[in-house]
Amino acid sequence: MSWLILFLAGLFEMGWAVGLKFTDGFTRLMPTLWTVLSMIVSLALLGIAMRELPVGTAYAVWTGIGAVGTVILGIALFGESAAFARLLCLGLIVAGIIGLGLVES
């Protein structure tokens, strides 16, 4: 169950990272509120997941999910580069996340 909670925490991390773009420097109220709420939920879920998972593994997986998801959303929503080298680097992050999950299972 802790892995599922950690995955959800990573999704909320993606939400607040992308949400920062929509806040326009925290000048737009609703995007700012949703972004702050996503931050709180993400950190709360991370803390819950860390009850059973090692801190290093949980943090690395959480940031990895957030980083990979945010880059993918940046490509999809904002037309950011999808260059091969960039996607290859994302693949390495995903491999690391999977590796950590397998080692800790």
VEXLO-817227 format. One record per atom (N, C-alpha, C, CB): x, y, z; residue in one letter. Coordinates in steps of 0.05 Angstrom, whole numbers, padded with zeros to 5 digits, always signed. Glycine has a CB too. Example, Ala and Ser with C-alpha at 12.3 -4.5 7.8 and 13.67 -1.06 7.14 Angstrom:
+00264-00114+00156A/+00246-00090+00156A/+00264-00066+00156A/+00226-00089+00181A/+00257-00045+00142S/+00273-00021+00143S/+00258+00001+00157S/+00282-00012+00114S/
//
This chain:
+00016-00024+00000M/+00000+00000+00000M/+00017+00025+00000M/-00019+00000+00024M/+00041+00024+00013S/+00058+00047+00015S/+00068+00055-00013S/+00081+00042+00033S/+00072+00036-00031W/+00081+00042-00058W/+00059+00057-00073W/+00089+00017-00074W/+00034+00050-00069L/+00012+00064-00082L/+00010+00092-00072L/-00015+00049-00078L/+00013+00095-00046I/+00012+00122-00034I/+00035+00139-00044I/+00013+00120-00003I/+00059+00127-00047L/+00082+00141-00058L/+00077+00150-00087L/+00107+00124-00056L/+00065+00132-00102F/+00058+00139-00130F/+00039+00162-00131F/+00046+00114-00145F/+00019+00162-00114L/+00000+00185-00114L/+00014+00210-00105L/-00023+00179-00094L/+00032+00208-00086A/+00048+00231-00078A/+00063+00243-00101A/+00067+00224-00055A/+00075+00225-00118G/+00089+00234-00142G/+00071+00248-00162G/+00103+00210-00155G/+00046+00238-00165L/+00027+00251-00183L/+00021+00279-00173L/+00001+00234-00185L/+00017+00282-00147F/+00012+00308-00136F/+00036+00327-00139F/+00003+00307-00107F/+00060+00315-00138E/+00084+00331-00142E/+00084+00342-00171E/+00109+00315-00137E/+00076+00325-00190M/+00074+00334-00218M/+00053+00357-00219M/+00065+00311-00237M/+00032+00354-00204G/+00010+00374-00204G/+00020+00401-00195G/-00012+00365-00187G/+00036+00401-00173W/+00044+00427-00163W/+00067+00439-00180W/+00053+00425-00134W/+00083+00421-00191A/+00105+00432-00209A/+00093+00445-00233A/+00124+00409-00217A/+00074+00432-00246V/+00061+00444-00270V/+00044+00467-00261V/+00044+00423-00285V/+00031+00465-00238G/+00014+00486-00228G/+00030+00512-00224G/+00002+00478-00201G/+00055+00511-00217L/+00071+00535-00214L/+00071+00552-00239L/+00100+00528-00206L/+00071+00538-00262K/+00071+00552-00288K/+00045+00569-00291K/+00073+00532-00311K/+00023+00557-00282F/-00003+00570-00284F/-00008+00592-00264F/-00025+00550-00282F/+00008+00593-00242T/+00004+00614-00222T/+00013+00642-00231T/+00018+00607-00196T/+00030+00642-00252D/+00041+00667-00262D/+00055+00682-00240D/+00019+00684-00275D/+00073+00668-00227G/+00088+00681-00205G/+00071+00686-00181G/+00100+00707-00214G/+00052+00668-00176F/+00033+00670-00153F/+00016+00695-00154F/+00049+00670-00127F/+00010+00704-00179T/-00007+00728-00182T/-00036+00720-00189T/+00004+00746-00203T/-00041+00695-00195R/-00068+00685-00201R/-00078+00668-00178R/-00068+00669-00228R/-00100+00676-00166L/-00110+00664-00141L/-00116+00634-00144L/-00134+00678-00132L/-00134+00626-00162M/-00142+00598-00163M/-00119+00579-00170M/-00165+00595-00183M/-00103+00585-00190P/-00080+00567-00195P/-00061+00565-00171P/-00065+00576-00220P/-00058+00587-00157T/-00041+00588-00134T/-00052+00570-00112T/-00037+00617-00123T/-00078+00572-00107L/-00091+00555-00086L/-00089+00526-00093L/-00120+00563-00083L/-00094+00519-00118W/-00092+00491-00127W/-00063+00481-00125W/-00102+00487-00155W/-00044+00498-00131T/-00016+00490-00130T/-00007+00485-00101T/+00002+00512-00142T/-00015+00503-00083V/-00008+00500-00055V/-00022+00475-00043V/-00016+00525-00038V/-00046+00471-00050L/-00060+00446-00041L/-00046+00421-00051L/-00090+00447-00051L/-00038+00422-00076S/-00023+00399-00087S/+00003+00394-00072S/-00017+00403-00117S/+00017+00416-00065M/+00042+00414-00049M/+00036+00400-00023M/+00054+00442-00045M/+00016+00409-00009I/+00009+00398+00017I/+00002+00368+00015I/-00014+00414+00030I/-00015+00361-00004V/-00023+00334-00007V/+00001+00316-00015V/-00045+00331-00029V/+00018+00326-00032S/+00041+00311-00041S/+00060+00305-00018S/+00057+00327-00062S/+00066+00325-00002L/+00083+00321+00021L/+00071+00304+00042L/+00091+00348+00033L/+00045+00307+00047A/+00031+00290+00067A/+00032+00260+00058A/+00002+00299+00070A/+00026+00255+00033L/+00027+00228+00023L/+00056+00216+00024L/+00016+00226-00006L/+00075+00233+00017L/+00103+00224+00019L/+00110+00216+00048L/+00122+00246+00010L/+00101+00232+00067G/+00106+00226+00095G/+00093+00200+00104G/+00096+00249+00112G/+00069+00196+00094I/+00055+00171+00101I/+00070+00147+00089I/+00026+00171+00091I/+00078+00149+00064A/+00093+00127+00051A/+00119+00121+00065A/+00098+00134+00021A/+00131+00142+00076M/+00157+00138+00090M/+00154+00123+00116M/+00170+00164+00095M/+00130+00118+00125R/+00126+00102+00149R/+00137+00074+00145R/+00097+00101+00158R/+00134+00064+00120E/+00142+00036+00114E/+00165+00034+00094E/+00119+00021+00103E/+00171+00055+00080L/+00192+00054+00060L/+00217+00069+00070L/+00183+00067+00033L/+00241+00061+00062P/+00265+00075+00069P/+00264+00104+00058P/+00290+00061+00059P/+00274+00123+00074V/+00273+00151+00066V/+00286+00156+00039V/+00286+00168+00088V/+00310+00145+00035G/+00324+00150+00010G/+00309+00140-00014G/+00351+00137+00011G/+00298+00116-00012T/+00283+00104-00034T/+00258+00120-00039T/+00276+00075-00028T/+00243+00126-00018A/+00218+00140-00021A/+00222+00168-00034A/+00203+00143+00006A/+00243+00182-00024Y/+00248+00208-00035Y/+00257+00207-00064Y/+00269+00223-00018Y/+00274+00188-00070A/+00284+00186-00098A/+00262+00179-00117A/+00306+00165-00099A/+00244+00160-00109V/+00222+00152-00126V/+00202+00176-00129V/+00207+00128-00115V/+00197+00190-00107W/+00178+00213-00108W/+00188+00234-00127W/+00175+00224-00079W/+00214+00241-00124T/+00224+00262-00142T/+00226+00252-00171T/+00252+00271-00132T/+00232+00226-00174G/+00234+00215-00201G/+00207+00216-00215G/+00244+00187-00200G/+00186+00207-00201I/+00159+00208-00213I/+00152+00237-00220I/+00138+00197-00193I/+00158+00255-00202G/+00152+00283-00207G/+00168+00294-00230G/+00158+00300-00182G/+00193+00288-00231A/+00210+00298-00253A/+00201+00287-00280A/+00239+00291-00248A/+00198+00261-00282V/+00190+00249-00308V/+00163+00259-00316V/+00190+00218-00306V/+00144+00259-00298G/+00117+00268-00304G/+00116+00297-00312G/+00099+00263-00281G/+00131+00313-00299T/+00131+00342-00305T/+00143+00347-00332T/+00147+00357-00283T/+00164+00333-00339V/+00176+00336-00366V/+00156+00327-00387V/+00202+00320-00369V/+00143+00305-00383I/+00123+00295-00402I/+00100+00315-00405I/+00112+00268-00393I/+00091+00326-00383L/+00070+00346-00384L/+00079+00372-00397L/+00059+00352-00356L/+00104+00379-00393G/+00116+00402-00406G/+00116+00399-00436G/+00144+00407-00396G/+00122+00375-00445I/+00122+00369-00474I/+00093+00371-00484I/+00134+00341-00480I/+00074+00358-00470A/+00047+00357-00479A/+00032+00383-00477A/+00032+00336-00463A/+00036+00398-00455L/+00021+00422-00451L/+00034+00448-00461L/+00016+00425-00421L/+00060+00448-00461F/+00074+00473-00467F/+00092+00472-00492F/+00090+00482-00444F/+00091+00449-00505G/+00107+00446-00530G/+00137+00446-00525G/+00101+00468-00549G/+00146+00437-00502E/+00174+00435-00496E/+00187+00414-00513E/+00179+00430-00465E/+00213+00415-00514S/+00228+00397-00531S/+00224+00367-00524S/+00258+00404-00530S/+00221+00351-00545A/+00220+00322-00541A/+00244+00309-00556A/+00193+00310-00552A/+00267+00322-00554A/+00291+00312-00568A/+00298+00285-00557A/+00314+00332-00564A/+00311+00269-00574F/+00318+00242-00567F/+00335+00241-00541F/+00333+00229-00590F/+00355+00258-00539A/+00372+00258-00516A/+00356+00264-00490A/+00395+00279-00519A/+00337+00281-00492R/+00320+00288-00469R/+00304+00263-00460R/+00302+00312-00475R/+00292+00250-00480L/+00276+00226-00474L/+00293+00203-00464L/+00261+00217-00500L/+00318+00201-00474L/+00336+00181-00464L/+00342+00185-00435L/+00362+00181-00481L/+00347+00210-00427C/+00352+00217-00399C/+00328+00210-00382C/+00359+00246-00396C/+00304+00215-00392L/+00280+00208-00377L/+00279+00177-00373L/+00254+00218-00392L/+00286+00163-00394G/+00287+00134-00392G/+00306+00124-00370G/+00295+00122-00418G/+00328+00138-00367L/+00347+00131-00346L/+00335+00136-00318L/+00373+00147-00349L/+00320+00157-00316I/+00307+00163-00290I/+00286+00141-00284I/+00293+00191-00290I/+00270+00134-00305V/+00250+00112-00301V/+00264+00086-00294V/+00234+00109-00327V/+00286+00080-00306A/+00301+00055-00299A/+00310+00056-00270A/+00326+00052-00318A/+00319+00079-00261G/+00327+00082-00233G/+00304+00078-00214G/+00339+00109-00228G/+00281+00089-00221I/+00257+00086-00204I/+00249+00056-00203I/+00233+00103-00216I/+00248+00043-00225I/+00242+00015-00226I/+00262-00001-00210I/+00240+00004-00255I/+00287+00005-00214G/+00308-00009-00199G/+00305-00006-00169G/+00335+00002-00207G/+00300+00018-00160L/+00296+00022-00131L/+00272+00006-00121L/+00293+00052-00125L/+00251+00006-00137G/+00227-00009-00129G/+00233-00039-00127G/+00205-00005-00149G/+00249-00049-00146L/+00255-00078-00145L/+00273-00085-00122L/+00268-00086-00171L/+00292-00068-00116V/+00311-00073-00094V/+00296-00072-00067V/+00334-00052-00094V/+00276-00055-00064E/+00262-00051-00039E/+00238-00070-00036E/+00254-00023-00036E/+00231-00084-00056S/+00207-00102-00055S/+00210-00124-00035S/+00200-00113-00082S/
//
